[in-house]
């Protein structure tokens, strides 16, 4: 189960990175989802504060992306 979570998280983070350059994919939300799935893995050492801070940054940047084109 842990390996599956890590593989899915890696794929989502790669898609998120590609999405920052190709506008077809929503880069930030997909990348953050990959980070969150990696957090759910028992092998991950991310703290809850890392997840919360990156969530807030992702939300702010996503809103600014639509407000300031």
Secondary structure, 3 states (H helix, E strand, C coil): CHHHHHHHHHHHHHHHHHHCCCCCCCHHHHHHHHHHHHHHCCCCCCCHHHHHHHHHHHHHHHHHHHHCC
